[in-house]
Amino acid sequence: MKTYKDLNNNLWAYELDGSQDHLIPANFTLITEEEADAIRAKKQAEYEAANPVPVLVPPTKNELLAELELLTAKIEALSND
């Protein structure tokens, strides 16, 4: 594939055989795979910075006991029907 970048550093890939060359806009710039990898890495880092993975905090003993109380009450209400 031939890799191009547009004015916003978005990447575009076209066939090596030239069969898609008529589709390549004049303002696209042909780049190397190393340049494309650098752009991908930068965009990935920006995405990860803007969308951090939430850290899951396990529930405390008191929270679990409170949940157990609620579930026990629900079960008892079912057995009273």
Sequence and secondary structure as in RCSB ss.txt:
>XXXX:A:sequence
MKTYKDLNNNLWAYELDGSQDHLIPANFTLITEEEADAIRAKKQAEYEAANPVPVLVPPTKNELLAELELLTAKI
EALSND
>XXXX:A:secstr
 EEEE TT  EEEE TTSTTGGGS TT EEE HHHHHHHHHHHHHHHHHHS         HHHHHHHHHHHHHHH
HHHHT 
